[in-house]
Amino acid sequence: MFGNWMKTSILMAGIVALFGVVGGAIGGQQG
């Protein structure tokens, strides 16, 4: 139960970080 919550938190953090990096790269290239 606790391990599942931890796995979900890590997954969400990874997705947010990925979107942040991709968004920053695209935004930086466009201006």
N, CA, C and O atoms as a CHARMM CRD file, in Angstrom:
* protein
*
  124
    1    1 MET  N      0.84600  -1.20400   0.00000 PROA 1      0.00000
    2    1 MET  CA     0.00000   0.00000   0.00000 PROA 1      0.00000
    3    1 MET  C      0.88000   1.25200   0.00000 PROA 1      0.00000
    4    1 MET  O      0.68800   2.15800  -0.81000 PROA 1      0.00000
    5    2 PHE  N      1.84600   1.28600   0.92000 PROA 2      0.00000
    6    2 PHE  CA     2.72800   2.45800   1.01200 PROA 2      0.00000
    7    2 PHE  C      3.68700   2.50100  -0.16900 PROA 2      0.00000
    8    2 PHE  O      3.99100   3.57100  -0.69500 PROA 2      0.00000
    9    3 GLY  N      4.16600   1.31900  -0.58600 PROA 3      0.00000
   10    3 GLY  CA     5.08300   1.24200  -1.72400 PROA 3      0.00000
   11    3 GLY  C      4.39100   1.70700  -3.00000 PROA 3      0.00000
   12    3 GLY  O      5.00800   2.35200  -3.84700 PROA 3      0.00000
   13    4 ASN  N      3.09700   1.37400  -3.13400 PROA 4      0.00000
   14    4 ASN  CA     2.33700   1.77900  -4.31100 PROA 4      0.00000
   15    4 ASN  C      2.21700   3.29600  -4.35700 PROA 4      0.00000
   16    4 ASN  O      2.34300   3.89300  -5.42600 PROA 4      0.00000
   17    5 TRP  N      1.97400   3.93200  -3.19900 PROA 5      0.00000
   18    5 TRP  CA     1.87200   5.39400  -3.13300 PROA 5      0.00000
   19    5 TRP  C      3.19600   6.04000  -3.50900 PROA 5      0.00000
   20    5 TRP  O      3.23800   7.05800  -4.20000 PROA 5      0.00000
   21    6 MET  N      4.27400   5.42700  -3.04000 PROA 6      0.00000
   22    6 MET  CA     5.61100   5.95400  -3.32300 PROA 6      0.00000
   23    6 MET  C      5.91000   5.84900  -4.82000 PROA 6      0.00000
   24    6 MET  O      6.46700   6.77200  -5.41500 PROA 6      0.00000
   25    7 LYS  N      5.53700   4.72200  -5.41800 PROA 7      0.00000
   26    7 LYS  CA     5.76900   4.51300  -6.84600 PROA 7      0.00000
   27    7 LYS  C      4.99300   5.54900  -7.65600 PROA 7      0.00000
   28    7 LYS  O      5.51000   6.09600  -8.63000 PROA 7      0.00000
   29    8 THR  N      3.75000   5.81700  -7.25000 PROA 8      0.00000
   30    8 THR  CA     2.92000   6.80600  -7.94500 PROA 8      0.00000
   31    8 THR  C      3.52500   8.19900  -7.82300 PROA 8      0.00000
   32    8 THR  O      3.53600   8.95800  -8.79200 PROA 8      0.00000
   33    9 SER  N      4.02600   8.53800  -6.64200 PROA 9      0.00000
   34    9 SER  CA     4.63100   9.85900  -6.42500 PROA 9      0.00000
   35    9 SER  C      5.86500  10.03800  -7.30000 PROA 9      0.00000
   36    9 SER  O      6.05800  11.09900  -7.89300 PROA 9      0.00000
   37   10 ILE  N      6.70000   9.00500  -7.38300 PROA 10     0.00000
   38   10 ILE  CA     7.91500   9.07300  -8.20800 PROA 10     0.00000
   39   10 ILE  C      7.53000   9.21300  -9.67600 PROA 10     0.00000
   40   10 ILE  O      8.14700   9.98200 -10.41300 PROA 10     0.00000
   41   11 LEU  N      6.51000   8.47000 -10.10000 PROA 11     0.00000
   42   11 LEU  CA     6.06100   8.52500 -11.48900 PROA 11     0.00000
   43   11 LEU  C      5.54900   9.91800 -11.82900 PROA 11     0.00000
   44   11 LEU  O      5.89500  10.46900 -12.87500 PROA 11     0.00000
   45   12 MET  N      4.72800  10.49200 -10.95400 PROA 12     0.00000
   46   12 MET  CA     4.19000  11.83600 -11.17800 PROA 12     0.00000
   47   12 MET  C      5.31100  12.86300 -11.22700 PROA 12     0.00000
   48   12 MET  O      5.31100  13.74100 -12.09000 PROA 12     0.00000
   49   13 ALA  N      6.26600  12.76200 -10.30900 PROA 13     0.00000
   50   13 ALA  CA     7.39200  13.69900 -10.28300 PROA 13     0.00000
   51   13 ALA  C      8.19900  13.59400 -11.57500 PROA 13     0.00000
   52   13 ALA  O      8.63300  14.60800 -12.12200 PROA 13     0.00000
   53   14 GLY  N      8.39900  12.38600 -12.05700 PROA 14     0.00000
   54   14 GLY  CA     9.13700  12.17700 -13.30200 PROA 14     0.00000
   55   14 GLY  C      8.42000  12.79800 -14.49200 PROA 14     0.00000
   56   14 GLY  O      9.05000  13.42300 -15.34500 PROA 14     0.00000
   57   15 ILE  N      7.08900  12.62300 -14.55000 PROA 15     0.00000
   58   15 ILE  CA     6.29900  13.19100 -15.65000 PROA 15     0.00000
   59   15 ILE  C      6.35800  14.71400 -15.61300 PROA 15     0.00000
   60   15 ILE  O      6.54000  15.35400 -16.64800 PROA 15     0.00000
   61   16 VAL  N      6.20700  15.29200 -14.43200 PROA 16     0.00000
   62   16 VAL  CA     6.25500  16.75600 -14.29300 PROA 16     0.00000
   63   16 VAL  C      7.62200  17.28500 -14.71400 PROA 16     0.00000
   64   16 VAL  O      7.71500  18.28700 -15.42200 PROA 16     0.00000
   65   17 ALA  N      8.68600  16.60400 -14.27400 PROA 17     0.00000
   66   17 ALA  CA    10.04800  17.02500 -14.62900 PROA 17     0.00000
   67   17 ALA  C     10.26200  16.91700 -16.13600 PROA 17     0.00000
   68   17 ALA  O     10.87000  17.79500 -16.74700 PROA 17     0.00000
   69   18 LEU  N      9.76000  15.83800 -16.73000 PROA 18     0.00000
   70   18 LEU  CA     9.91800  15.63000 -18.17500 PROA 18     0.00000
   71   18 LEU  C      9.21800  16.74100 -18.94700 PROA 18     0.00000
   72   18 LEU  O      9.79400  17.31300 -19.87300 PROA 18     0.00000
   73   19 PHE  N      7.97500  17.05200 -18.57000 PROA 19     0.00000
   74   19 PHE  CA     7.23600  18.13100 -19.22800 PROA 19     0.00000
   75   19 PHE  C      7.95000  19.46300 -19.05300 PROA 19     0.00000
   76   19 PHE  O      7.98200  20.27500 -19.97800 PROA 19     0.00000
   77   20 GLY  N      8.52300  19.69700 -17.87400 PROA 20     0.00000
   78   20 GLY  CA     9.24000  20.94400 -17.61400 PROA 20     0.00000
   79   20 GLY  C     10.45700  21.08700 -18.51500 PROA 20     0.00000
   80   20 GLY  O     10.70500  22.16000 -19.06500 PROA 20     0.00000
   81   21 VAL  N     11.22100  19.99700 -18.66900 PROA 21     0.00000
   82   21 VAL  CA    12.42400  20.02900 -19.51700 PROA 21     0.00000
   83   21 VAL  C     12.04000  20.22000 -20.98000 PROA 21     0.00000
   84   21 VAL  O     12.62600  21.05100 -21.67400 PROA 21     0.00000
   85   22 VAL  N     11.05900  19.45300 -21.44900 PROA 22     0.00000
   86   22 VAL  CA    10.62400  19.54700 -22.85100 PROA 22     0.00000
   87   22 VAL  C     10.02600  20.92400 -23.12500 PROA 22     0.00000
   88   22 VAL  O     10.33300  21.53800 -24.14700 PROA 22     0.00000
   89   23 GLY  N      9.18300  21.41000 -22.23100 PROA 23     0.00000
   90   23 GLY  CA     8.57900  22.73400 -22.39500 PROA 23     0.00000
   91   23 GLY  C      9.63300  23.83100 -22.40100 PROA 23     0.00000
   92   23 GLY  O      9.55300  24.76900 -23.19500 PROA 23     0.00000
   93   24 GLY  N     10.61500  23.71900 -21.52300 PROA 24     0.00000
   94   24 GLY  CA    11.68900  24.71400 -21.46600 PROA 24     0.00000
   95   24 GLY  C     12.52100  24.70300 -22.73700 PROA 24     0.00000
   96   24 GLY  O     12.91700  25.75900 -23.23100 PROA 24     0.00000
   97   25 ALA  N     12.79100  23.51000 -23.27400 PROA 25     0.00000
   98   25 ALA  CA    13.59100  23.39600 -24.50200 PROA 25     0.00000
   99   25 ALA  C     12.83700  24.00300 -25.68100 PROA 25     0.00000
  100   25 ALA  O     13.41600  24.75000 -26.47000 PROA 25     0.00000
  101   26 ILE  N     11.55200  23.68800 -25.80400 PROA 26     0.00000
  102   26 ILE  CA    10.73500  24.21700 -26.91000 PROA 26     0.00000
  103   26 ILE  C     10.58400  25.72900 -26.76300 PROA 26     0.00000
  104   26 ILE  O     10.73900  26.46600 -27.73600 PROA 26     0.00000
  105   27 GLY  N     10.28400  26.19100 -25.55700 PROA 27     0.00000
  106   27 GLY  CA    10.13500  27.62500 -25.30500 PROA 27     0.00000
  107   27 GLY  C     11.43000  28.36900 -25.58300 PROA 27     0.00000
  108   27 GLY  O     11.40700  29.46800 -26.13700 PROA 27     0.00000
  109   28 GLY  N     12.56400  27.78000 -25.20500 PROA 28     0.00000
  110   28 GLY  CA    13.86200  28.41000 -25.42500 PROA 28     0.00000
  111   28 GLY  C     14.17900  28.53100 -26.90900 PROA 28     0.00000
  112   28 GLY  O     14.74400  29.53600 -27.34200 PROA 28     0.00000
  113   29 GLN  N     13.82300  27.52200 -27.68600 PROA 29     0.00000
  114   29 GLN  CA    14.10000  27.54800 -29.12100 PROA 29     0.00000
  115   29 GLN  C     13.21400  28.56600 -29.83500 PROA 29     0.00000
  116   29 GLN  O     13.66700  29.26000 -30.74600 PROA 29     0.00000
  117   30 GLN  N     11.95400  28.65200 -29.42100 PROA 30     0.00000
  118   30 GLN  CA    11.00900  29.54500 -30.08800 PROA 30     0.00000
  119   30 GLN  C     11.21900  31.00000 -29.67000 PROA 30     0.00000
  120   30 GLN  O     10.88100  31.91900 -30.41500 PROA 30     0.00000
  121   31 GLY  N     11.77700  31.20400 -28.47600 PROA 31     0.00000
  122   31 GLY  CA    12.03400  32.57600 -28.09500 PROA 31     0.00000
  123   31 GLY  C     11.76000  32.78400 -26.64500 PROA 31     0.00000
  124   31 GLY  O     11.92400  33.89500 -26.13900 PROA 31     0.00000
